[in-house]
Amino acid sequence: MARIAGIDLPKNKRGVIGLTYIFGIGRYTSSKVLEEAGIDENKKVSQWTDDEVARIRLVLDNYKTEGQLRSEVQMNIKRLMDIGCYRGLRHRRSLPCRGQRTRTNARTRKGRKKTVAGKKKATGKK
């Protein structure tokens, strides 16, 4: 099993797909990395030699991945909240910040809320 950037890559996947398990590496970047390392995209991860894995690690040193990228994203969100811009306020309130509607269909961001039944007004007799 190949271990790159602290991630165990799946053995049975093609190389171009296996690299996408690393945070910050998508399909385009993974194909570019394999091309720079001189490795066939269709070669399975289990068929990579130690030399090929070392070349991939060397190429990936030029990219921000995993912990470094995650911390940068968190710092960007913190900066938005600190300056008090609209996107920062939406992040602070855990609401969608890219223009989606919130009256319905915002459950992923808002979380599952319990429904409260409408209370009936008590009719008092005089």
SVG drawing of the C-alpha trace seen along z (x, -y; Angstrom):
<svg xmlns="http://www.w3.org/2000/svg" viewBox="-67 -44 80 48">
<polyline fill="none" stroke="black" stroke-width="0.4" points="0.0,0.0 1.4,-3.4 1.4,-6.1 1.8,-9.6 1.3,-12.8 0.1,-10.8 -2.7,-9.1 -2.9,-5.4 -3.9,-5.2 -6.3,-2.4 -4.4,0.4 -7.0,1.5 -7.6,-1.9 -5.9,-3.4 -3.2,-5.9 -5.0,-8.9 -8.0,-8.1 -5.9,-6.9 -4.1,-10.3 -7.5,-12.1 -7.8,-10.6 -5.2,-13.3 -6.9,-16.5 -6.2,-19.2 -5.5,-16.8 -8.3,-16.4 -8.4,-14.6 -6.6,-17.2 -3.8,-17.7 -3.3,-14.0 -2.9,-13.4 -0.5,-16.3 1.5,-14.9 1.7,-11.5 2.8,-13.0 5.6,-15.0 6.7,-11.8 6.6,-9.8 4.1,-7.2 1.2,-5.8 -2.2,-7.0 -3.8,-3.6 -1.2,-1.8 -2.8,-0.6 -1.5,-1.9 -0.5,1.6 1.8,1.9 3.8,-1.3 7.4,-0.6 9.1,-2.4 11.0,-4.5 7.8,-5.7 6.2,-6.5 9.3,-8.5 9.1,-10.5 5.4,-11.2 6.3,-12.5 9.0,-14.7 6.5,-16.2 3.8,-16.7 6.3,-18.8 5.4,-21.6 1.7,-21.5 -0.2,-22.5 -1.9,-19.4 -3.4,-18.0 -2.5,-19.8 -1.0,-22.9 -3.9,-23.4 -6.5,-22.7 -4.9,-25.3 -4.8,-27.9 -8.5,-27.4 -9.3,-27.8 -7.2,-30.9 -9.0,-32.4 -12.4,-31.7 -11.1,-33.2 -10.0,-36.3 -13.4,-36.7 -15.0,-36.4 -12.6,-38.9 -13.1,-41.6 -16.9,-41.2 -17.8,-40.9 -21.0,-39.3 -19.4,-35.9 -17.7,-36.0 -21.0,-36.7 -22.6,-33.7 -19.8,-31.5 -20.1,-32.6 -23.9,-31.8 -23.3,-28.5 -25.5,-29.5 -24.8,-29.1 -22.6,-31.9 -22.8,-31.5 -26.3,-32.7 -28.4,-29.6 -31.9,-29.9 -32.3,-29.1 -36.1,-28.9 -35.8,-25.3 -33.0,-23.1 -30.2,-24.4 -30.2,-21.3 -26.5,-20.4 -25.3,-23.8 -27.9,-24.6 -28.3,-21.1 -31.3,-19.0 -33.7,-20.9 -36.7,-19.5 -40.0,-20.8 -42.1,-22.6 -45.9,-22.3 -47.8,-25.6 -49.3,-26.4 -53.0,-27.0 -54.1,-30.1 -56.0,-29.3 -59.5,-30.8 -60.2,-32.1 -63.9,-32.7 -64.8,-35.8"/>
</svg>
